[in-house]
Amino acid sequence: MTRRGLGLAHVPTPVEAMDRLAAALDMAEGALLVKRDDMTGLAGGGNKARKLEHLCADALAQGCDTLVTGGGRQSNHVRMTAAAANRLGLACTIVLSSGTPDLPSGNVILDLLLGPEIVWAGPVGYSGTEEAIAATCERLRAEGRTPYPMPIGGATPVGALGYVDAADELRAQVPDVALVVTADGSGGTHAGLVAGLGDAGMVLGVDVGARGDLDDYVPATAAKTAALAGRPEPAGDVTVDHDHAGPDYAVPTEETWAAIELAARTEGLVLDPVYTGKALAGLVTARRTGRIGRHDRVVFLHTGGTPALFTAATSRALAERYGPGDCR
Ligand SMILES: *Cc1c(COP(=O)(O)O)cnc(C)c1O
């Protein structure tokens, strides 16, 4: 581990064998593992805790008094940023790219309890949200504050340093790791893993449909992150699987639900419909097509996101999937 930082994230996270899931995918015993970055703590856990370790340290070093970020209505990053601000005694403003919900659910419940200033920006999309974050920082500066802006997902080279830490941690836990499979939202997690492992061929990112430029963003950010961490330029080509994003970000498909059920019913492992369900669907396909061999040592990165299960959208999807009267 490169450093313990501010102590926001509970690390090292456990690595667990998934032998029943491996058997379902015709993989050898011990070949398939899960790294539980859903257990990092910070108001519900997830991959953003590791990024926030570095981002918040940077904010404090710069003398900032207000963390500012944004995302979709069910953003995990926004929720965890609000929690980090409270832990550190900083103010926080979050921008959510949706209208005000009629009833709060999932992450929004946690946002309301954590109490950051919330800017409901309307359905402005990915780049519109980034613009709204910048405009919010302007307003805060005019009010005499010193904001620390973070892009969607905390996707900067500084944030990605959290996944250099995770790569070091994983190498110590699983020295013969051959492939890490992760969801790609903003792409920062993938970039940090590549920088930390030093070989882009060791990471398969599964695009969940959040942004259109991952094929450029991930390699560029991996190189910048490696330089920032004092690591060599990563070898190999970055691979992003674009085949499991479904029609849009946060819209799960039949195969997303099938992957979520598979993990739940073989391992008791709960995935989410926005990120990790799509990532596991990508892993299943990679195994079916032979991209993953029977004996390859593969680590599925569980990046969190469980709060998004507890939304009206999930209730509606499952009522349709299982039938309204079915309580299985
Ligand atoms: C943000 C997020 C991701 C994607 O991480 P990026 O670094 O933005 O690509 C994956 N899973 C969950 C649960 C997330 O909240």
The ligand as an SDF file (V2000), in Angstrom:
LIG
                    3D

 15 15  0  0  0  0  0  0  0  0999 V2000
  -18.5870    5.4880   -9.9600 C   0  0  0  0  0  0  0  0  0  0  0  0
  -18.8610    4.0200   -9.9180 C   0  0  0  0  0  0  0  0  0  0  0  0
  -18.2430    3.1370  -10.8230 C   0  0  0  0  0  0  0  0  0  0  0  0
  -17.3650    3.6040  -11.9350 C   0  0  0  0  0  0  0  0  0  0  0  0
  -16.1630    4.1230  -11.5150 O   0  0  0  0  0  0  0  0  0  0  0  0
  -15.4370    5.1820  -12.4550 P   0  0  0  0  0  0  0  0  0  0  0  0
  -14.1560    5.4170  -11.7990 O   0  0  0  0  0  0  0  0  0  0  0  0
  -16.3170    6.3940  -12.5010 O   0  0  0  0  0  0  0  0  0  0  0  0
  -15.3340    4.5880  -13.8260 O   0  0  0  0  0  0  0  0  0  0  0  0
  -18.4810    1.7910  -10.6930 C   0  0  0  0  0  0  0  0  0  0  0  0
  -19.3180    1.3190   -9.7510 N   0  0  0  0  0  0  0  0  0  0  0  0
  -19.9380    2.1300   -8.8840 C   0  0  0  0  0  0  0  0  0  0  0  0
  -20.8730    1.5350   -7.9010 C   0  0  0  0  0  0  0  0  0  0  0  0
  -19.7360    3.5060   -8.9280 C   0  0  0  0  0  0  0  0  0  0  0  0
  -20.3700    4.3120   -8.0710 O   0  0  0  0  0  0  0  0  0  0  0  0
  1  2  1  0
  2  3  1  0
  2 14  2  0
  3  4  1  0
  3 10  2  0
  4  5  1  0
  5  6  1  0
  6  7  2  0
  6  8  1  0
  6  9  1  0
 10 11  1  0
 11 12  2  0
 12 13  1  0
 12 14  1  0
 14 15  1  0
M  END
$$$$
